[in-house]
Amino acid sequence: MNTALQRLYFALFGLFLSLPLIVVAGVSVNEKQNLAFPPQGFSLSWYGEIFANPEWRSALVASVVLAALSAALAVVIALPLAWFLWRREARWANIFQLLGIAPFTLPPVITALGLLTFWATTGFYGQPATAVVSHAIFFVTLPLVTLSLGFSAIDRSLVEAAATMGADDRTVFRTVVLPLILPYLVSGYAFAFVLSLNEYIVAYMTVGFTMETLPIKIFNALRYGYTPTMASVTILFVAIAAIVFSLVARFGDLPKLLGAMSTRD
């Protein structure tokens, strides 16, 4: 009886959490341009509008390019930092880890204002590259955490054995370490990519007047009235996130990436 009640409770809780998404999904297939639920008629034309309309298509491309480049840069920053923290077992080295997670722990508006001030002072405000660098700094925590978990899972005796056989640091990293941390590296990239794709405040503060990402496009379009295309974009983002995290769960150690300890620990 207790098990049945628990299942019912979690089912109702899951339904409660998913209700906003269900409503948005229903609105996105309305046949007419209105904010109605249950949907009045059925049409997928609003999803086609994302790719057919030049403005929405341009915003989609901008979002994907920004997310792809910023996630790659975040991994490039996090990888040597995580490698350094793993090799240097010293308390003073933890200050670098603190610096790595600080941008993500601060309120986004504080980080965005700081980046806005920096780019405006240096004269680069409004350049697309500033959004890439800003997102990489903001989301570097994600690959840093996943890579740190990956390094912590490596048996140090493997590295010592490779060094004993004459391998230098580069060879050890390329032949021993990198293959072992590759799933964590891909996972960190995936997390940063998905969050960058949906991020609004930092992008708006750095390039909001010169480049429209999809989140910025949605907020700008709201000034001229509602359209179900906005709901379609939301569902598209959710679908992309679900696919990416499903792949991470399928090919990576998702429980450990989310903080769970293994049975060996």
Stockholm file with secondary structure:
# STOCKHOLM 1.0

chainA/1-265         MNTALQRLYFALFGLFLSLPLIVVAGVSVNEKQNLAFPPQGFSLSWYGEIFANPEWRSALVASVVLAALSAALAVVIALPLAWFLWRREARWANIFQLLGIAPFTLPPVITALGLLTFWATTGFYGQPATAVVSHAIFFVTLPLVTLSLGFSAIDRSLVEAAATMGADDRTVFRTVVLPLILPYLVSGYAFAFVLSLNEYIVAYMTVGFTMETLPIKIFNALRYGYTPTMASVTILFVAIAAIVFSLVARFGDLPKLLGAMSTRD
#=GR chainA/1-265 SS CHHHHHHHHHHHHHHHHHHHHHHHHHHHTCSSSSCCSSCSSCCCHHHHHHHHSHHHHHHHHHHHHHHHHHHHHHHHHHHHHHHHHHHCCCGGGHHHHHHHHHHHHSCHHHHHHHHHHHHHHHTCTTCHHHHHHHHHHHHTHHHHHHHHHHHHTSCHHHHHHHHHTTCCHHHHIIIIIHHHHHHHHHHHHHHHHHHHHHCCHHHHHHHTTTCCCHHHHHHHHGGGCCCHHHHHHHHHHHHHHHHHHHHHHHHSCHHHHTTCCCSCC
#=GC SS_cons         CHHHHHHHHHHHHHHHHHHHHHHHHHHHTCSSSSCCSSCSSCCCHHHHHHHHSHHHHHHHHHHHHHHHHHHHHHHHHHHHHHHHHHHCCCGGGHHHHHHHHHHHHSCHHHHHHHHHHHHHHHTCTTCHHHHHHHHHHHHTHHHHHHHHHHHHTSCHHHHHHHHHTTCCHHHHIIIIIHHHHHHHHHHHHHHHHHHHHHCCHHHHHHHTTTCCCHHHHHHHHGGGCCCHHHHHHHHHHHHHHHHHHHHHHHHSCHHHHTTCCCSCC
//
